[in-house]
Amino acid sequence: MKINETGRAGAINNYQRQLDSQRKDTDSKARRKDELSISEEAKELLKAQEEGMDTERAQRIEDLKSQVSAGTYQVDAKKLAEKLVPYFKSFFNDN
């Protein structure tokens, strides 16, 4: 009686084929890159928004930036407290 181990070689080949296909999948995934494209309509909206910015507001922002960078910006503690009190009241009332 002669016994051949042909089944074992076939199993190894199947396993090797599976590994090869997995490597190909990971290689193709690694080559893919995320891309971002902004539509022309979105670009136009952004441009219109930038152009439509209120000049007074832009000037106020520039003034604040210069005050902060110069170290002369002063926070009005009373105004800050008035704005924070409702937040903390709502936070404690929820419990």
C-alpha positions as CSV (number, residue, x, y, z in Angstrom):
1,M,0.0,0.0,0.0
2,K,1.3,3.4,-1.0
3,I,0.3,6.6,0.8
4,N,1.0,9.9,-0.8
5,E,0.8,13.2,1.1
6,T,-0.6,15.2,-1.8
7,G,-3.3,16.9,0.4
8,R,-0.7,18.6,2.5
9,A,1.0,20.3,-0.4
10,G,-2.3,21.5,-1.7
11,A,-3.2,23.0,1.7
12,I,0.1,24.9,1.8
13,N,-0.4,26.2,-1.7
14,N,-3.9,27.5,-0.7
15,Y,-2.5,29.1,2.4
16,Q,0.2,30.8,0.3
17,R,-2.3,32.1,-2.2
18,Q,-4.4,33.5,0.6
19,L,-1.3,35.3,2.0
20,D,-0.4,36.7,-1.4
21,S,-3.9,38.1,-2.0
22,Q,-3.9,39.7,1.4
23,R,-0.5,41.3,0.7
24,K,-1.9,42.7,-2.6
25,D,-4.9,44.1,-0.8
26,T,-2.8,45.9,1.8
27,D,-0.4,47.2,-0.8
28,S,-3.2,48.7,-2.9
29,K,-4.7,50.2,0.3
30,A,-1.3,51.7,1.2
31,R,-1.0,53.3,-2.2
32,R,-4.3,55.1,-1.9
33,K,-4.2,58.6,-0.7
34,D,-7.0,60.8,0.6
35,E,-7.8,63.7,-1.6
36,L,-9.8,66.8,-0.9
37,S,-11.3,68.8,-3.7
38,I,-13.2,72.0,-3.1
39,S,-15.9,72.8,-5.7
40,E,-15.8,76.0,-7.6
41,E,-19.1,77.0,-5.9
42,A,-17.6,76.6,-2.5
43,K,-14.6,78.6,-3.5
44,E,-16.9,81.4,-4.8
45,L,-18.8,81.4,-1.5
46,L,-15.6,81.6,0.5
47,K,-14.4,84.5,-1.6
48,A,-17.7,86.3,-1.3
49,Q,-17.6,85.8,2.4
50,E,-14.1,87.2,2.7
51,E,-15.0,90.2,0.5
52,G,-18.2,90.9,2.4
53,M,-16.6,91.1,5.8
54,D,-17.7,94.2,7.6
55,T,-14.8,96.8,7.6
56,E,-15.6,97.9,11.1
57,R,-15.4,94.4,12.4
58,A,-12.2,93.8,10.6
59,Q,-10.8,97.0,12.1
60,R,-11.9,95.9,15.6
61,I,-10.2,92.5,15.1
62,E,-7.0,94.2,14.0
63,D,-7.1,96.5,17.0
64,L,-7.6,93.6,19.4
65,K,-4.8,91.7,17.8
66,S,-2.4,94.6,18.2
67,Q,-3.5,95.2,21.8
68,V,-2.9,91.5,22.7
69,S,0.5,91.4,21.0
70,A,1.5,94.6,22.7
71,G,0.3,93.3,26.1
72,T,-2.1,96.3,26.6
73,Y,-5.4,94.4,26.3
74,Q,-7.5,94.7,29.4
75,V,-10.3,92.3,30.2
76,D,-13.4,93.8,31.8
77,A,-13.9,91.5,34.7
78,K,-17.5,92.6,35.3
79,K,-18.6,92.0,31.7
80,L,-16.9,88.6,31.8
81,A,-18.6,87.6,35.0
82,E,-22.0,88.7,33.6
83,K,-21.5,86.4,30.6
84,L,-20.3,83.5,32.7
85,V,-23.0,83.5,35.4
86,P,-25.9,82.2,33.1
87,Y,-23.7,79.4,31.9
88,F,-22.8,78.3,35.4
89,K,-26.4,78.7,36.6
90,S,-27.7,76.4,33.8
91,F,-24.9,73.9,34.6
92,F,-25.9,73.7,38.3
93,N,-29.7,73.7,37.6
94,D,-29.4,70.7,35.3
95,N,-28.3,68.5,38.3
